[in-house]
Amino acid sequence: MSSSPAGYAYDVFFSYKRHSLTLDWTRGVHSTLKYWIMQEVGGREVEMFVDEESIETGDRWPEKLREALRLSRCMVCLWSPAYFQSGRCVTEWQSFRERERRIGRQSHGLIAPTRFHDGQYFPAEARAVQMTEVSPFTYTAPAFRTSPRAMELEEVLKRFARNVARMIDDAPPFEADWPVVEAQGLAPAKIGLARL
């Protein structure tokens, strides 16, 4: 792994659970969000770490992800039950939670979560956090991107971008030893017969 530079390389670490059905939707969200964050920070280019764009052929992706976590000012995440079942996603989330604890930020932190789906099966620590609601706009159909609902989602993302821009501006000074917390995903919830 390369040595860390003297400061942050990324404004935002974009954390999500990859799935082939939602990949186009996710790409649209992170590119739209990046655009509106750029407007909120005065028009400068916003550096956003997104795994499929930022990891190149030949990179050792686990090391690249750990390095990107340490070199990012804040994190945007798309939370769903599947997100919390992924060890990689929980590692990303808990790494920023540990950074928040280290700097003593418990109320207005470094993590900007969105609710992609559900919330009932999120861990209690996640349910206690104010999230931006995008679940009414999460569709797998490609036609969504040109629908009126996509315009509604963009309005939500424009407002969300203001919060993310504030997190970028309020990020603590860079520390070369920001923690990366290796974590396991949570076990899937069991559904009883009464719910079927």
Secondary structure, DSSP 8 states (H G I E B T S, - for coil): -----SS-SEEEEEE----TTTHHHHHHHHHHHHHHHHHHTTS----EE-HHHH--TT--HHHHHHHHHHTEEEEEEEE-HHHHH-HHHHHHHHHHHHHHHHHT-SSS-SEEEEE-S-STTS-HHHHTS--EE-GGG---SGGGGGSHHHHHHHHHHHHHHHHHHHHHHT-----TT---------------GGG-
